[in-house]
Amino acid sequence: MTNPRWVNRPEGSNWGDFGPDDEKGRMNLLTPEVVLKGITEVKEGLTFCLSMPLDLPGGNSVNPKRHPPVLHPTKQDGADYYNFVWDRHSRPGSTDVSADDLVVLHTQYSTQWDSLAHFGQLFDADGDGVAEPCYYNGWRASSDVPDPDSDHVVKTPRLGIENMAESCVQGRGVLVDLHGHFGDERVAVNHAMLMEVMEKDGVTVEAGDMLLLHTGWDDMILSMGGEPDAKKLHSSCAVLDGWDDNLIQWITDSGITVLVSDNMAVENTHYAGHPEGDNCRLPIHRHCLFKIGVHLGEIWYLSELKRALKERGRSRFLLTAPPLRLPGGVGSPATPVATI
């Protein structure tokens, strides 16, 4: 299979399968039929907010390059447009009081989605023997995802998070409770371990489903009250083992549309080692975002939903979780909603 942008596609990828210019990846599998499967999971009309407060974890010790949001008032007639009394400014006699604000927001600080422009690889897509930086479906760094230093813009015209938003991200969610089996222990969960947990809990996954993993990180963050112990967090709770080939193959074969966790990165961010000759730091990111177009969700609040599902002997629900329709963004905060 060839494409105007590439001659080679990565082993195990689906580049081109959804069209030569696809930017949605497995969002394409969220068909009306799949959405209806999610709707049939609504039995009681109970809703659950799956977002952490967006100022958590707190500080930047958990991820030094990301900082909590900062709110500022906008301006009107040179004054802060916050508790703004119109009578004192441009409209004498007015009884109106208004407030308006702006936010400096790191889009992937708290509950978030990764766009398909968030993680790429050096790969010889054009077959000239030289690996070049590129992203899902062969979209290139610089030409398709501009460089801020040279192009003086931070806005990607390709693979931006708006493509995910336009897919609406609604369908059947499936929750796997890893914390219920491994507690707060730092465990790298491979394919065999994941299948054992799912079998014991009666969890099944079908093509088009959205898979969510509860590890207990969410409750641990909340318990720290905005002053996170980064060392403890990075050594606690289950993470996926991205170096397990069987797990990587299962992500492909399962047909899941997204992969979500309540932790940071879904997978282990501090691998003790990696296979010889493979210098990828985050192999699940590589497989999901770069190869097969599966968006990753991180730092979601899943504990309350987990408890409700467990009380009912369920694992499936309707998930509605679009990101911001922010053109050109490589990530986005989210306020996902589960309905059971």
C-alpha positions as CSV (number, residue, x, y, z in Angstrom):
1,M,0.0,0.0,0.0
2,T,1.3,3.4,-1.0
3,N,0.2,7.0,-0.3
4,P,1.2,10.4,-1.7
5,R,3.1,11.1,1.5
6,W,4.6,7.7,2.1
7,V,6.0,4.6,0.5
8,N,6.5,2.6,3.7
9,R,4.1,2.4,6.6
10,P,5.2,1.1,10.0
11,E,4.9,-2.5,10.8
12,G,1.6,-3.2,12.6
13,S,0.1,0.2,11.5
14,N,-3.2,0.9,9.8
15,W,-2.0,3.9,7.8
16,G,-4.2,4.4,4.8
17,D,-6.9,2.0,5.9
18,F,-9.4,4.9,6.6
19,G,-8.3,6.8,3.5
20,P,-5.1,8.5,2.3
21,D,-5.8,11.7,4.2
22,D,-7.4,10.4,7.3
23,E,-6.9,12.4,10.5
24,K,-9.4,10.6,12.8
25,G,-7.9,7.1,13.2
26,R,-10.1,4.7,15.0
27,M,-12.7,7.4,15.7
28,N,-13.9,6.2,12.3
29,L,-15.2,3.1,14.1
30,L,-17.7,5.2,16.2
31,T,-20.5,4.5,13.7
32,P,-24.2,5.0,14.5
33,E,-24.5,1.3,15.3
34,V,-21.7,1.6,17.8
35,V,-23.3,4.7,19.4
36,L,-26.6,2.8,19.8
37,K,-24.8,0.0,21.6
38,G,-23.7,2.6,24.2
39,I,-27.2,4.0,24.5
40,T,-28.6,0.6,25.3
41,E,-26.3,0.5,28.4
42,V,-28.4,3.3,30.0
43,K,-30.7,1.7,32.5
44,E,-31.1,4.2,35.4
45,G,-30.2,7.6,33.9
46,L,-27.4,8.1,36.5
47,T,-24.6,10.3,35.4
48,F,-21.0,10.6,36.5
49,C,-18.4,13.3,35.9
50,L,-15.2,11.6,34.9
51,S,-13.0,14.8,35.1
52,M,-10.6,15.6,37.9
53,P,-10.7,19.3,39.0
54,L,-8.5,20.8,36.3
55,D,-6.1,22.4,38.8
56,L,-5.0,18.9,40.0
57,P,-2.6,17.2,40.4
58,G,-1.3,20.6,41.6
59,G,2.1,22.2,41.0
60,N,4.4,20.8,38.4
61,S,6.3,18.1,40.2
62,V,4.3,15.2,38.6
63,N,5.2,16.6,35.1
64,P,7.7,19.5,35.2
65,K,6.7,20.9,31.7
66,R,3.0,21.2,32.6
67,H,1.5,23.7,35.0
68,P,-1.9,24.3,36.6
69,P,-4.3,26.7,35.0
70,V,-4.2,30.4,35.8
71,L,-7.3,32.6,35.6
72,H,-7.1,36.3,34.7
73,P,-9.9,38.9,34.3
74,T,-10.5,40.4,30.9
75,K,-10.4,44.2,30.5
76,Q,-13.1,46.7,29.7
77,D,-12.3,50.4,29.5
78,G,-8.9,49.7,31.0
79,A,-10.5,48.1,34.1
80,D,-10.7,44.5,35.2
81,Y,-13.9,43.2,33.7
82,Y,-14.6,41.3,37.0
83,N,-17.2,42.5,39.4
84,F,-17.4,45.3,36.8
85,V,-20.1,47.9,37.8
86,W,-21.3,49.5,34.6
87,D,-22.7,52.5,36.4
88,R,-19.1,53.5,37.3
89,H,-17.9,53.3,33.7
90,S,-19.6,53.7,30.4
91,R,-23.3,53.5,31.4
92,P,-24.3,55.8,34.3
93,G,-27.4,54.6,36.0
94,S,-26.9,51.0,35.0
95,T,-27.6,48.3,37.6
96,D,-25.5,45.7,35.8
97,V,-22.5,43.9,37.3
98,S,-20.4,41.6,35.1
99,A,-17.5,39.3,35.2
100,D,-15.4,37.7,32.4
101,D,-12.1,35.8,32.5
102,L,-9.4,34.2,30.5
103,V,-7.3,31.1,31.3
104,V,-3.7,30.2,30.6
105,L,-4.2,26.5,30.3
106,H,-1.8,23.6,29.7
107,T,-4.1,21.4,27.6
108,Q,-2.7,18.1,29.0
109,Y,-2.1,19.1,32.6
110,S,-5.1,17.2,34.2
111,T,-8.0,15.2,32.7
112,Q,-7.1,15.2,29.0
113,W,-7.1,13.7,25.5
114,D,-4.0,13.2,23.4
115,S,-4.4,14.1,19.8
116,L,-2.8,12.1,17.0
117,A,-0.3,15.0,16.7
118,H,0.9,14.5,20.3
119,F,3.3,11.6,19.7
120,G,5.2,10.6,16.5
121,Q,8.4,8.8,15.5
122,L,11.4,9.1,13.4
123,F,10.5,6.8,10.5
124,D,11.6,6.4,6.9
125,A,8.1,6.9,5.4
126,D,9.3,8.0,1.9
127,G,11.8,5.1,1.5
128,D,14.9,7.3,0.9
129,G,16.8,5.5,3.7
130,V,16.5,8.5,6.0
131,A,14.1,8.5,9.0
132,E,12.2,11.7,9.3
133,P,9.8,13.0,12.0
134,C,6.3,12.0,11.2
135,Y,2.9,11.2,12.8
136,Y,-0.1,9.0,12.2
137,N,-0.9,8.3,8.6
138,G,2.4,9.7,7.4
139,W,1.6,13.4,8.2
140,R,5.0,15.1,8.5
141,A,6.6,17.3,11.1
142,S,7.3,20.8,9.7
143,S,5.2,20.5,6.5
144,D,2.0,19.2,8.1
145,V,2.7,19.9,11.8
146,P,4.5,23.2,11.8
147,D,7.6,24.0,13.9
148,P,6.9,26.9,16.2
149,D,10.5,28.2,16.0
150,S,10.5,28.5,12.2
151,D,6.8,29.0,11.4
152,H,6.0,31.2,14.4
153,V,2.7,29.4,15.0
154,V,1.5,26.9,17.5
155,K,-1.4,25.4,15.6
156,T,-1.3,22.3,13.6
157,P,-3.4,22.1,10.4
158,R,-3.2,18.3,10.5
159,L,-4.2,15.8,13.2
160,G,-5.4,18.6,15.5
161,I,-7.7,17.7,18.4
162,E,-10.7,19.2,16.5
163,N,-10.8,16.1,14.4
164,M,-11.6,14.1,17.5
165,A,-14.2,16.6,18.7
166,E,-16.0,16.4,15.4
167,S,-16.3,12.7,15.9
168,C,-18.3,13.5,19.1
169,V,-16.7,10.7,21.1
170,Q,-19.9,9.0,22.2
171,G,-20.4,5.3,22.5
172,R,-20.0,2.3,24.8
173,G,-17.5,2.6,27.5
174,V,-16.0,-0.5,29.2
175,L,-14.3,-0.2,32.6
176,V,-11.6,-2.6,33.8
177,D,-10.9,-2.3,37.6
178,L,-7.1,-2.9,37.9
179,H,-7.1,-1.4,41.3
180,G,-9.5,-4.0,42.6
181,H,-6.9,-6.7,41.8
182,F,-3.5,-5.0,42.4
183,G,-4.3,-2.3,44.9
184,D,-1.8,0.6,45.2
185,E,1.1,-1.7,44.1
186,R,3.1,-0.6,41.1
187,V,2.5,-3.4,38.7
188,A,3.3,-3.5,35.0
189,V,0.2,-5.3,33.6
190,N,0.9,-7.4,30.5
191,H,-1.6,-9.1,28.2
192,A,-2.0,-12.3,30.3
193,M,-2.6,-10.3,33.5
194,L,-5.2,-8.0,31.8
195,M,-7.0,-11.0,30.3
196,E,-7.1,-12.7,33.8
197,V,-8.6,-9.6,35.4
198,M,-11.2,-9.2,32.7
199,E,-12.1,-12.9,32.9
200,K,-12.5,-12.8,36.7
201,D,-14.7,-9.7,36.5
202,G,-16.7,-10.9,33.5
203,V,-15.6,-7.9,31.3
204,T,-15.7,-8.3,27.5
205,V,-14.6,-5.8,24.9
206,E,-16.0,-5.5,21.3
207,A,-14.9,-3.6,18.3
208,G,-15.8,0.1,18.7
209,D,-15.8,0.1,22.5
210,M,-13.9,2.7,24.5
211,L,-11.7,1.0,27.1
212,L,-11.1,2.7,30.5
213,L,-8.7,1.4,33.2
214,H,-9.1,2.2,36.8
215,T,-5.8,2.0,38.7
216,G,-6.5,4.1,41.9
217,W,-4.3,7.0,40.8
218,D,-7.3,9.3,40.8
219,D,-8.1,8.8,44.5
220,M,-4.4,9.0,45.4
221,I,-4.1,12.4,43.6
222,L,-7.3,13.7,45.4
223,S,-6.0,12.6,48.8
224,M,-2.9,14.8,48.3
225,G,-5.0,17.9,48.1
226,G,-3.0,19.7,45.4
227,E,0.4,19.0,46.9
228,P,1.3,15.8,45.1
229,D,4.1,13.5,46.1
230,A,5.5,12.8,42.7
231,K,7.8,10.1,43.8
232,K,4.9,8.2,45.4
233,L,2.6,8.6,42.4
234,H,5.2,7.4,39.9
235,S,5.8,4.3,42.0
236,S,2.2,3.4,42.7
237,C,-0.7,1.7,41.0
238,A,-1.0,-0.4,37.9
239,V,0.4,0.6,34.5
240,L,0.3,-1.2,31.2
241,D,3.4,-3.0,30.0
242,G,4.0,-1.5,26.6
243,W,6.9,-3.9,25.9
244,D,4.5,-6.9,25.9
245,D,4.0,-7.8,22.2
246,N,0.9,-9.7,23.0
247,L,-0.7,-6.7,24.7
248,I,0.2,-4.5,21.8
249,Q,-1.4,-7.0,19.4
250,W,-4.5,-7.2,21.5
251,I,-5.0,-3.4,21.4
252,T,-5.0,-3.8,17.6
253,D,-7.2,-6.9,17.4
254,S,-9.7,-5.8,20.0
255,G,-10.9,-2.9,17.8
256,I,-11.1,-0.4,20.8
257,T,-11.4,3.2,19.7
258,V,-9.7,4.9,22.6
259,L,-7.6,3.8,25.6
260,V,-8.1,5.7,28.9
261,S,-6.7,5.6,32.4
262,D,-6.9,7.5,35.6
263,N,-3.1,7.7,35.7
264,M,-0.5,9.7,33.7
265,A,0.4,8.2,30.3
266,V,-1.6,4.9,30.7
267,E,1.7,3.0,30.4
268,N,4.8,2.9,32.5
269,T,6.7,6.2,32.2
270,H,9.8,4.8,33.9
271,Y,10.6,1.6,32.1
272,A,13.6,-0.2,33.6
273,G,14.8,-1.2,30.2
274,H,13.7,-1.7,26.6
275,P,14.4,-4.2,23.9
276,E,17.8,-3.9,22.3
277,G,17.7,-1.6,19.3
278,D,14.3,-0.1,20.2
279,N,14.8,3.3,21.8
280,C,11.1,4.3,22.0
281,R,10.3,5.8,25.5
282,L,6.6,5.1,25.4
283,P,5.7,2.1,23.2
284,I,1.9,2.2,23.9
285,H,1.9,5.8,22.8
286,R,3.8,4.8,19.7
287,H,1.4,2.0,18.9
288,C,-1.8,3.8,19.7
289,L,-1.1,7.4,18.5
290,F,1.5,6.9,15.8
291,K,0.6,3.5,14.3
292,I,-3.2,2.8,14.6
293,G,-4.8,6.1,15.5
294,V,-6.2,5.3,19.0
295,H,-6.5,8.4,21.2
296,L,-5.2,8.2,24.7
297,G,-7.0,9.7,27.7
298,E,-5.1,10.4,30.9
299,I,-5.8,11.4,34.5
300,W,-9.5,10.7,34.4
301,Y,-11.6,10.4,37.6
302,L,-13.0,6.9,37.5
303,S,-13.4,5.9,41.2
304,E,-17.0,6.9,41.6
305,L,-18.1,5.3,38.4
306,K,-16.2,2.1,39.3
307,R,-18.0,1.8,42.6
308,A,-21.4,2.3,41.0
309,L,-20.7,-0.3,38.4
310,K,-19.3,-2.8,40.9
311,E,-22.4,-2.4,43.0
312,R,-24.5,-3.4,40.0
313,G,-22.3,-6.1,38.7
314,R,-21.7,-4.1,35.5
315,S,-18.7,-2.9,33.5
316,R,-20.4,-1.2,30.5
317,F,-22.0,2.3,30.2
318,L,-22.6,5.2,27.8
319,L,-19.6,7.4,27.5
320,T,-19.7,10.9,26.1
321,A,-16.3,12.5,26.1
322,P,-15.5,15.0,23.4
323,P,-12.4,17.2,23.7
324,L,-12.6,20.9,23.1
325,R,-13.2,21.8,19.5
326,L,-9.9,23.7,19.5
327,P,-8.5,23.9,15.9
328,G,-4.8,23.0,15.8
329,G,-4.5,21.7,19.4
330,V,-2.3,18.7,20.1
331,G,-4.2,17.9,23.3
332,S,-7.3,19.0,25.2
333,P,-8.8,19.0,28.6
334,A,-12.1,17.0,28.8
335,T,-15.1,16.7,31.0
336,P,-16.2,13.2,30.2
337,V,-19.6,12.0,31.3
338,A,-20.6,8.3,32.0
339,T,-24.3,7.4,32.0
340,I,-25.6,4.1,33.4
